[in-house]
Amino acid sequence: MPQPLEPEVMDHPAQSATMMERLAGLDWSATPLGGRAGWPQSLRTTVDIMMGSGHAMCLAWGPERTFLYNDAYAPFLGARHPSALGKPFADVWPEIWDDIGPLVSRVFGGETTSFRAMPLVMTRNGYAEDTWWDFSYSPVRDEAGTVAGLLNVAADATPRILAELERAAATEKLRLSEAVAQENIQRVQLALGAGAIIGTWFWDIVADRFTVDEPFAKAFGLDPTLGREGIPLAQIVETVHPDDQAGLADAINEAVARGGAYAHQYRVRRLDGNYYWLEANGRVDHAPDGTPISFPGVLIDIEDRRAAGLERDRMVAALATSEARFRALFENIDAGFCISEVKFDEAGHPVDHRVIEANPAFERHTGLSDAVGRYASEVAPGIEQHWHDAYGHVAKTGEAIRFEGEARPLGRWYDAHLFPVGGGRVAMLIADTTARREAEGALARSEAKWRNVFETLHEGFILGEVIRDTAGRIIDWRYEAVNDAWHDLVGVPRGTAMGRTVRELMPGVEDAWVDEFAGVVETGKAARFTRRVGTIDRWYDGVAQPIGGDRFTVFFIEVTERIKRDRRQATLLTLADELRGRSDLETIITATARCLADGLEVDRVGSGIVNLREDTIDVHSEWAEPGMPSVVGRHAFSSYGSYIADLRRGELVAVDDVGSDPRTSSREVGFEAIQTRSFLDLPISFDGRLYAVVFAHSRDLRRWTDGERQFVEQVGDRVRVALTRQRMEDAQRVLTQEMAHRMKNSLAMVQAIATQTLRQAHTMDEAREAISSRLAALARAQDILTRSNFTEADVHEVVDAAIAPHRLAGDRIAMAGPHAELSAQRALGLSLAIHELATNAAKYGALSNETGRVVMIWEAANGTFEFRWIESGGPPVIPPERRGFGSKLIERIVASYFDGEGHIDFDPAGIRFTLAGALEQPVAISNA
């Protein structure tokens, strides 16, 4: 059972704190509501409205009915303030829960309840006291439309009710007192008329002898015997109340001096020792000379009449004070107040209402300066019917109601509280809520706009607040808000971040993620960062900015792939350096394996030499994470699946899951033995033959990304370039061995030049000069093929020098293409190709007759090179039955110089040759 709150006595400094300060200072994470950062918007908005209101309000939220309240409500709690904040509603008011608990349940069921002058016995200050309350319980709905809270707008009616009770009692007492006084007057008149007096006296002024009867003596507490004998006036005066003696003496002296009637009221002490009010009535007689001689009189007991008069005066004064107090309240409260009479039609339907009385605030809230005495339809034509209906309901049922309604003729919205005041009249308290509603609407629209922008950002966003220890050091930070992109970039489910700290959300996160943002808060300066979150293996680039206090914002993007790509590019550059000058295959694949280890985050990397006849691999070296078993030694490919066929074709083998890939699923046990779930195999092959494999293994299931595959393929490209260089060097040796064959072709070329020249020459001198120039051109081309100190030359130079020996009259030979520098190897290869093609054309093709043409076209861009030889107009081309050395030279050897491909097309219209490759000289590694 909930325990009642213990009364708490707070010192003045604590009591002076505002509820906003207490709200901010309370550790809400210890309450059912949890940390404020995780509060729903509906709760935040309701609390903001409550805290900003001048009306006394409290809020019960959630299944536990957690209690919150504003400054205006705090005095109602008495000694329970401020400890009531954050407690269950039932624990705050245990002594009245039987009265209000059912009402609370009704409100959480969706019902609004209002009460006026509800009596409740409270022990809020350590003792029971009668109280009366005007209040309204309203349901508050959350974002899903479910009732999540109860909002109470309350007013302590106790002073008003006590004043009303006091005024009623005073009025009744006054009525009774006036009746008593009237009755006493009648009795005195009867008594005087009948001689009903309580005592008589006779004062012989000359002899100063005061004689009294026995009732008089008793009234003054005197010995009746002395009264009959006579006593001095001074002895009589001694029995009079000290406060009344001076007034009595003055009254007697005045009467004695003027003579005639005398009447005076004063108090005397009787035998019981108490003072009572008496009225003395007498007459002073003067001698003919004006000397006072006697003073007879009677006494009348006026104690009851005097008491009734005093009580009446007190009640009248109290009533005036009460009315003044309530009139001041009526005139000065901020809420608009009016009392109205309802007008019904013949059918009993409310059709209008007339204002009988209104306070100044009513005019401020409505803008109506002449409403009193007039109907609503007069002062606000077109006023909505729902206002008449509300007045009519209260007048008929006597039930108070509260609602928020619009008055279009006035252009305003109001929070209205209507309640009966007797006689069919209805009172209304109103507060203008137009500005609030407009602000709420503008805020909602603004929030919706910025929320849309916030949620559609591709960048991740964090609103955070640092957490300090007792010494003030920043030790963590809490997520107050994140956008959808944050969840996507970090990989955390939506709705799981707000209110939690980074160390809670990502246990083991690097201290730098706390220290960086702590520095931003402490220095007030923004900071850029590029850092990895090790627990999720992702890299982020962003900027953190301070926004005041202990709060900060962060905008960031994920750059994991960029970081990995940069690292892989650096690794590729390192590999290129390591491969330069290497010729041993074992050394090359070891360097390749080291490159994969640096560029991939895997558990094992190694390499091995392949024996194709036995389908085995000999692993000589590896790198592995601790706990991974070694795979050094000989292994049969068949033990691990059927992917050897892919490796033979030179294809990269990437298996995400050995258990589901059809090539490896039947050998899952073998992979389990070496703790491998995913792997990459890079074949090292050339000339269509597989020589080695470099592999990368992961003990965990993973999907190889496009970036990882591309990286491994780039590694393979560089290895192939290194091995191709060896092949090109071998081809160079073959070329040297075949120079004898080339010399025969040169002689044939000389013969063909002579034949063509003599056929076209008109004189021997002309023939001699033409033959000499062409033989010189042939010599220059031959020099390009043989000089060893050649470094590079422009394509135009190479092509022009190579074709020069075959130049004929007219435009039978044409060439076109951009300027581009060729390495010595590429210049030699291109010269060989042109020389071979031109020789063939002079023997059998377009240059063997008088009409044929040759066109050479080349293109060079972005590091690529393409050369085309096109013949036309020569004898019909007949494909050879077998390919000679010349064809092999052009298609294979020359193409290898360009790290590309060459192709001869024996088109009947004329030979066509296409060479495609690279301009840059690839790094070449010989295989020893």
URLINHU-V754447 format. One record per residue. N is the residue number from 1. RES is the residue in one small letter. NEAR is the number of other C-alpha atoms within 12 Angstrom. Layout:
n;res;near
N;RES;NEAR
N;RES;NEAR
This chain:
n;res;near
1;m;7
2;p;15
3;q;15
4;p;25
5;l;28
6;e;22
7;p;21
8;e;20
9;v;19
10;m;16
11;d;12
12;h;8
13;p;9
14;a;16
15;q;22
16;s;17
17;a;20
18;t;22
19;m;35
20;m;24
21;e;17
22;r;26
23;l;28
24;a;19
25;g;17
26;l;23
27;d;17
28;w;24
29;s;18
30;a;13
31;t;23
32;p;22
33;l;32
34;g;22
35;g;26
36;r;30
37;a;27
38;g;26
39;w;27
40;p;27
41;q;20
42;s;25
43;l;31
44;r;25
45;t;22
46;t;33
47;v;33
48;d;23
49;i;27
50;m;31
51;m;29
52;g;20
53;s;26
54;g;21
55;h;30
56;a;31
57;m;38
58;c;42
59;l;42
60;a;43
61;w;42
62;g;33
63;p;21
64;e;24
65;r;31
66;t;31
67;f;39
68;l;45
69;y;46
70;n;39
71;d;30
72;a;25
73;y;33
74;a;34
75;p;24
76;f;31
77;l;34
78;g;27
79;a;25
80;r;30
81;h;37
82;p;39
83;s;30
84;a;39
85;l;38
86;g;38
87;k;34
88;p;30
89;f;37
90;a;30
91;d;28
92;v;39
93;w;31
94;p;27
95;e;25
96;i;27
97;w;23
98;d;15
99;d;18
100;i;29
101;g;23
102;p;17
103;l;26
104;v;37
105;s;29
106;r;20
107;v;30
108;f;30
109;g;21
110;g;22
111;e;22
112;t;28
113;t;32
114;s;33
115;f;32
116;r;32
117;a;27
118;m;24
119;p;22
120;l;27
121;v;23
122;m;28
123;t;25
124;r;32
125;n;21
126;g;18
127;y;13
128;a;13
129;e;17
130;d;22
131;t;24
132;w;27
133;w;29
134;d;33
135;f;34
136;s;38
137;y;36
138;s;37
139;p;33
140;v;32
141;r;26
142;d;22
143;e;16
144;a;11
145;g;12
146;t;19
147;v;29
148;a;34
149;g;42
150;l;44
151;l;42
152;n;39
153;v;36
154;a;36
155;a;32
156;d;30
157;a;25
158;t;26
159;p;22
160;r;26
161;i;25
162;l;22
163;a;24
164;e;23
165;l;20
166;e;26
167;r;29
168;a;21
169;a;23
170;a;28
171;t;26
172;e;19
173;k;28
174;l;29
175;r;22
176;l;20
177;s;29
178;e;27
179;a;19
180;v;25
181;a;26
182;q;20
183;e;18
184;n;25
185;i;24
186;q;16
187;r;22
188;v;26
189;q;16
190;l;15
191;a;20
192;l;20
193;g;12
194;a;11
195;g;16
196;a;18
197;i;29
198;i;28
199;g;31
200;t;31
201;w;36
202;f;34
203;w;35
204;d;25
205;i;28
206;v;19
207;a;17
208;d;20
209;r;26
210;f;31
211;t;36
212;v;37
213;d;30
214;e;24
215;p;28
216;f;37
217;a;33
218;k;28
219;a;39
220;f;39
221;g;29
222;l;32
223;d;24
224;p;21
225;t;18
226;l;22
227;g;31
228;r;22
229;e;20
230;g;27
231;i;28
232;p;22
233;l;29
234;a;18
235;q;22
236;i;35
237;v;28
238;e;24
239;t;29
240;v;32
241;h;25
242;p;17
243;d;16
244;d;24
245;q;24
246;a;16
247;g;19
248;l;31
249;a;23
250;d;16
251;a;25
252;i;34
253;n;20
254;e;20
255;a;26
256;v;30
257;a;23
258;r;18
259;g;26
260;g;24
261;a;23
262;y;28
263;a;24
264;h;29
265;q;28
266;y;33
267;r;34
268;v;37
269;r;27
270;r;26
271;l;18
272;d;13
273;g;17
274;n;17
275;y;23
276;y;30
277;w;27
278;l;34
279;e;31
280;a;32
281;n;30
282;g;28
283;r;28
284;v;31
285;d;28
286;h;23
287;a;16
288;p;9
289;d;8
290;g;15
291;t;17
292;p;28
293;i;25
294;s;29
295;f;39
296;p;34
297;g;32
298;v;33
299;l;40
300;i;39
301;d;35
302;i;29
303;e;25
304;d;26
305;r;30
306;r;27
307;a;23
308;a;26
309;g;26
310;l;19
311;e;26
312;r;27
313;d;21
314;r;22
315;m;27
316;v;26
317;a;19
318;a;25
319;l;27
320;a;19
321;t;19
322;s;26
323;e;21
324;a;17
325;r;20
326;f;23
327;r;20
328;a;15
329;l;20
330;f;25
331;e;22
332;n;19
333;i;25
334;d;23
335;a;31
336;g;34
337;f;37
338;c;40
339;i;35
340;s;38
341;e;34
342;v;34
343;k;29
344;f;21
345;d;13
346;e;8
347;a;8
348;g;15
349;h;21
350;p;25
351;v;28
352;d;32
353;h;41
354;r;33
355;v;33
356;i;23
357;e;27
358;a;35
359;n;34
360;p;27
361;a;26
362;f;34
363;e;27
364;r;24
365;h;32
366;t;35
367;g;20
368;l;25
369;s;19
370;d;23
371;a;28
372;v;25
373;g;19
374;r;25
375;y;25
376;a;33
377;s;23
378;e;19
379;v;24
380;a;27
381;p;16
382;g;21
383;i;25
384;e;23
385;q;23
386;h;23
387;w;37
388;h;32
389;d;25
390;a;36
391;y;44
392;g;36
393;h;29
394;v;31
395;a;34
396;k;25
397;t;19
398;g;23
399;e;25
400;a;33
401;i;35
402;r;34
403;f;28
404;e;24
405;g;27
406;e;26
407;a;30
408;r;19
409;p;19
410;l;25
411;g;21
412;r;26
413;w;26
414;y;31
415;d;30
416;a;34
417;h;38
418;l;41
419;f;38
420;p;32
421;v;22
422;g;17
423;g;15
424;g;24
425;r;29
426;v;38
427;a;41
428;m;37
429;l;36
430;i;37
431;a;34
432;d;31
433;t;27
434;t;24
435;a;17
436;r;22
437;r;20
438;e;17
439;a;15
440;e;19
441;g;14
442;a;14
443;l;17
444;a;19
445;r;14
446;s;16
447;e;17
448;a;15
449;k;14
450;w;15
451;r;18
452;n;15
453;v;17
454;f;24
455;e;23
456;t;18
457;l;23
458;h;19
459;e;28
460;g;31
461;f;34
462;i;39
463;l;32
464;g;37
465;e;36
466;v;38
467;i;30
468;r;19
469;d;11
470;t;8
471;a;8
472;g;13
473;r;18
474;i;26
475;i;25
476;d;32
477;w;37
478;r;36
479;y;35
480;e;32
481;a;35
482;v;38
483;n;36
484;d;28
485;a;27
486;w;34
487;h;26
488;d;21
489;l;31
490;v;35
491;g;21
492;v;20
493;p;17
494;r;17
495;g;19
496;t;24
497;a;31
498;m;32
499;g;31
500;r;29
501;t;31
502;v;35
503;r;25
504;e;17
505;l;24
506;m;27
507;p;16
508;g;16
509;v;23
510;e;20
511;d;22
512;a;21
513;w;31
514;v;30
515;d;25
516;e;33
517;f;41
518;a;36
519;g;26
520;v;32
521;v;32
522;e;25
523;t;20
524;g;21
525;k;20
526;a;24
527;a;27
528;r;21
529;f;25
530;t;24
531;r;25
532;r;26
533;v;28
534;g;19
535;t;17
536;i;20
537;d;22
538;r;23
539;w;25
540;y;31
541;d;26
542;g;26
543;v;26
544;a;34
545;q;33
546;p;29
547;i;22
548;g;19
549;g;18
550;d;29
551;r;29
552;f;36
553;t;37
554;v;36
555;f;32
556;f;30
557;i;31
558;e;32
559;v;24
560;t;25
561;e;25
562;r;19
563;i;23
564;k;28
565;r;26
566;d;18
567;r;24
568;r;31
569;q;27
570;a;20
571;t;29
572;l;34
573;l;22
574;t;22
575;l;36
576;a;30
577;d;22
578;e;27
579;l;36
580;r;26
581;g;21
582;r;29
583;s;27
584;d;21
585;l;32
586;e;31
587;t;30
588;i;41
589;i;45
590;t;33
591;a;37
592;t;50
593;a;45
594;r;33
595;c;40
596;l;44
597;a;36
598;d;32
599;g;34
600;l;36
601;e;27
602;v;32
603;d;33
604;r;39
605;v;43
606;g;39
607;s;43
608;g;39
609;i;34
610;v;33
611;n;22
612;l;21
613;r;13
614;e;15
615;d;26
616;t;24
617;i;34
618;d;27
619;v;29
620;h;26
621;s;29
622;e;31
623;w;32
624;a;28
625;e;19
626;p;12
627;g;12
628;m;23
629;p;21
630;s;24
631;v;30
632;v;22
633;g;18
634;r;21
635;h;24
636;a;26
637;f;31
638;s;20
639;s;25
640;y;33
641;g;29
642;s;23
643;y;33
644;i;32
645;a;20
646;d;21
647;l;33
648;r;30
649;r;20
650;g;27
651;e;26
652;l;34
653;v;34
654;a;34
655;v;35
656;d;29
657;d;28
658;v;36
659;g;25
660;s;17
661;d;22
662;p;17
663;r;25
664;t;31
665;s;24
666;s;20
667;r;27
668;e;24
669;v;18
670;g;23
671;f;30
672;e;25
673;a;17
674;i;27
675;q;27
676;t;37
677;r;36
678;s;34
679;f;42
680;l;43
681;d;41
682;l;45
683;p;42
684;i;43
685;s;35
686;f;28
687;d;18
688;g;15
689;r;22
690;l;30
691;y;35
692;a;41
693;v;45
694;v;48
695;f;46
696;a;45
697;h;45
698;s;34
699;r;29
700;d;23
701;l;20
702;r;22
703;r;20
704;w;29
705;t;20
706;d;14
707;g;23
708;e;32
709;r;29
710;q;25
711;f;35
712;v;43
713;e;29
714;q;28
715;v;43
716;g;38
717;d;30
718;r;36
719;v;49
720;r;40
721;v;37
722;a;41
723;l;40
724;t;35
725;r;33
726;q;32
727;r;32
728;m;36
729;e;26
730;d;22
731;a;26
732;q;26
733;r;14
734;v;20
735;l;29
736;t;19
737;q;13
738;e;18
739;m;21
740;a;14
741;h;19
742;r;25
743;m;22
744;k;16
745;n;28
746;s;30
747;l;20
748;a;25
749;m;37
750;v;29
751;q;24
752;a;31
753;i;40
754;a;31
755;t;25
756;q;27
757;t;36
758;l;22
759;r;20
760;q;21
761;a;20
762;h;13
763;t;13
764;m;15
765;d;13
766;e;17
767;a;21
768;r;20
769;e;18
770;a;31
771;i;32
772;s;20
773;s;23
774;r;31
775;l;31
776;a;23
777;a;29
778;l;38
779;a;27
780;r;25
781;a;35
782;q;31
783;d;21
784;i;35
785;l;34
786;t;24
787;r;17
788;s;13
789;n;13
790;f;18
791;t;17
792;e;24
793;a;25
794;d;25
795;v;36
796;h;30
797;e;26
798;v;38
799;v;45
800;d;30
801;a;33
802;a;39
803;i;44
804;a;34
805;p;38
806;h;48
807;r;34
808;l;33
809;a;19
810;g;13
811;d;15
812;r;27
813;i;32
814;a;28
815;m;29
816;a;20
817;g;23
818;p;19
819;h;20
820;a;28
821;e;26
822;l;33
823;s;26
824;a;28
825;q;39
826;r;43
827;a;41
828;l;43
829;g;42
830;l;53
831;s;41
832;l;41
833;a;43
834;i;48
835;h;44
836;e;41
837;l;40
838;a;46
839;t;37
840;n;32
841;a;40
842;a;40
843;k;28
844;y;27
845;g;35
846;a;36
847;l;41
848;s;34
849;n;26
850;e;23
851;t;20
852;g;30
853;r;34
854;v;39
855;v;32
856;m;35
857;i;28
858;w;30
859;e;26
860;a;26
861;a;18
862;n;12
863;g;19
864;t;22
865;f;35
866;e;32
867;f;42
868;r;31
869;w;39
870;i;37
871;e;39
872;s;31
873;g;27
874;g;29
875;p;25
876;p;21
877;v;22
878;i;17
879;p;19
880;p;16
881;e;7
882;r;10
883;r;14
884;g;15
885;f;21
886;g;30
887;s;29
888;k;25
889;l;37
890;i;42
891;e;34
892;r;31
893;i;38
894;v;42
895;a;39
896;s;38
897;y;47
898;f;39
899;d;39
900;g;31
901;e;25
902;g;32
903;h;27
904;i;31
905;d;24
906;f;24
907;d;21
908;p;20
909;a;22
910;g;31
911;i;38
912;r;34
913;f;35
914;t;32
915;l;40
916;a;31
917;g;33
918;a;29
919;l;36
920;e;27
921;q;29
922;p;32
923;v;31
924;a;34
925;i;33
926;s;29
927;n;29
928;a;15
